[in-house]
Amino acid sequence: MSIASGGGLLQERPTEFIYEYDFDENGALYFLGSFGKKRLWQNPHQIGQVQSFASSIGAGTVDLFVGRVATNSRTQNEPFSYFGVDLGEGRALLPTCYTIRNRNSTTHVLMNWHFEGSNDKVNWVILDRRIYLTNPAGSTNDADLEEEQKLLKQKGAASTWGVDTDVYREVGFEGYRFFRIIQVGKNSSGSDNLALSGFELYGKVSAGRWP
């Protein structure tokens, strides 16, 4: 059964987390933070359901990446900075989309990134690529690009991005345990600080015990 269907407590293991709106209660991280929607949500890192990680911490704490409140969370000023999450041993997810939230500021905004998955935290597969600081090669709709840039730059703004599931025909359908957002170019202020204070995952469960 899917997380988005039906009401009340869900007793069965989920098969799919289906996106409805930004930071709804249908995502994988919300599910783990609420022990399968059986308790009030708590930060899933703080209660040991997942482990957040980062290339470095310049402000805030690493658990804020899987939080649900816009705050000042960022890495240090280092190229290819990233925030990520470990779903836990044995768990795997095949993402269909993901949500990110800007920190509570309009400066140093993420504009160029990869969304990546891994099963060993060493070898990473690019599942989605977004380049918004400059016009992407082949883009013909500047109006759409400008609107997405404006959204990303809003204070505390959340945005959800789809994964082209055709990628799984090439990389396989086993799913991933580790996920990260890695910054692959300068942010809106021209530095390498990665500023994020919120992340959510949606997709099909491919392995593991949830929660």
LINNORMO-V797544 format. One record per backbone hydrogen bond with DSSP energy under -1.0 kcal/mol. CO is the residue of the C=O (numbers start at 1). NH is the residue of the N-H. E is the energy in kcal/mol with one decimal. If there is no record, write none. Layout:
co={CO CO}
nh={NH NH}
e={E E}
//
This chain:
co={1 15 16 17 21 27 28 29 30 31 32 33 34 34 43 44 44 45 51 53 59 61 62 63 64 71 73 74 74 76 81 82 83 84 85 86 88 92 92 93 94 96 97 98 99 100 101 103 103 109 111 112 113 114 115 115 116 117 118 118 125 128 130 136 141 142 143 144 145 146 147 148 149 151 154 157 159 161 163 164 165 166 167 167 168 176 177 178 179 180 181 182 187 191 194 198 200 201 202 202 203 204 207}
nh={15 205 3 203 24 31 32 33 34 36 35 42 38 39 47 49 50 48 86 84 74 64 65 66 67 73 196 58 59 78 183 55 181 53 179 51 91 206 207 176 204 163 202 161 200 159 197 105 156 188 132 184 130 182 127 128 180 125 177 178 117 115 113 139 145 146 147 148 149 150 151 152 153 154 157 102 100 98 165 167 168 169 170 171 172 93 87 118 85 116 83 114 190 187 75 101 99 28 96 97 17 94 92}
e={-1.7 -2.0 -2.4 -1.2 -1.5 -2.1 -2.1 -2.1 -1.1 -3.2 -1.2 -1.9 -1.9 -2.0 -1.4 -2.0 -1.6 -1.3 -2.5 -3.0 -2.0 -1.6 -1.3 -1.3 -1.3 -1.2 -1.0 -2.7 -1.9 -1.9 -2.9 -2.3 -2.8 -2.2 -2.2 -1.9 -1.7 -2.2 -1.3 -2.3 -2.2 -2.8 -2.0 -2.8 -1.9 -2.4 -2.5 -2.0 -2.4 -2.1 -2.7 -1.7 -2.9 -2.3 -3.0 -1.5 -2.0 -2.8 -1.1 -2.8 -2.2 -2.8 -2.8 -2.2 -1.7 -2.6 -2.0 -2.1 -2.2 -2.3 -2.1 -2.3 -1.6 -1.2 -1.9 -2.9 -2.5 -1.8 -1.1 -2.3 -1.3 -1.5 -1.2 -2.0 -2.0 -2.0 -2.5 -2.1 -2.7 -2.5 -1.7 -2.2 -2.1 -2.9 -1.9 -1.7 -2.3 -2.7 -2.2 -1.2 -3.2 -2.9 -2.1}
//
